[in-house]
Amino acid sequence: MPLWLDLLRTPMAAPETPVLRRMRFTWQALCLTSALVVGLFSPLRHAIGRVAPIGAALILFATAAHTCLYLLRKQRADRAFLESVGGGE
């Protein structure tokens, strides 16, 4: 069997569990919020004052931390799924 056909038939990722789906949606919301906070920083600073940089830093830190956690859990789930399907090749 050609390699491309073998790769096409092989599952490349684990089915998404409800926990991973919730984490993915949270990650997407954090990324969107980070983009809005960075893009609208000047009006935000005028609206809430000196607290804006602290809030922006907290959102960026939360996004980075959640990204690391999500990627770690997703890789672990994918690895376990591929080992169970592929026999640990």
N, C-alpha and C positions, 0 to 999 in steps of 0.2 A: 504494500500500500504506500502511495507517495506520502512524503512527510506533511505536505500541506493538508491532505485529506485526514491524516491521523490527528493533526492539531485541530482541525475543524470539528472533529468528532469528540475531542477531549474537553471536558468542562474546565474552564480556566479560572473559575472563582466559585466560592461557596455560595449556596443560596442565602439570601439575606434574611437574617433573623429579625424579629420585631425590635430587639435591642439595638442591633446594628442599624436598622432603618431609622430609628429614633435618633441615634447618634449622628447619622448622615444628615438628617434634616436639621438637627441642632448645629452641626458644622456649617451647613449651607447658610443658615440664618446668621451665624456669627460672622461668616465671610462677608455677607451682604451688609451687615451692620458695620463691620470694620471699614468697608468701602465707603459707606455713607458718612461715617464719622470723619474719615480722612478727607473725603471730597467736600464735605460741608463744615470743615473745622472752623473757618472764620466766622460764619454766621452762628455756629454753635457757641463759640467763645463770646461773641457779642451777646448771645441770649442768656447764658448761664455764668459767664465770667471766668474767674480763676479756677473753677472746678473742672472746666473743659479738658485741660491737658491730663488731669488725673483720670477722668472718665475714659478718655481716648486710650490712655495707656492700659487701663484695666480691660477694656474691650480687646485690644490687640494682644495682651497677655493671655486672656481667656481663649481667644481664637488659636493662638500658638499652642497652648497646653492641650486644648481639646483636639487639635489636629494630631498631635503626637499620640494621644491616647486612642483616638479613632483608628489611626493607621496601624498602631500596634495590635489592637484587637482584630482589625480586619485581616491583617497578615496572618495572625494566629488562626483565625477561622478558616481562611483560604488554605493554609498549610495542612491543617487537620483534615479538611474536606478532601484535598487532593491525595493525601496519604491513604485515606479510607477508600477512595475510588480507584486510585492507581496502584494500590498495593505497596506504597512507600518507595516508589522508584526514585 
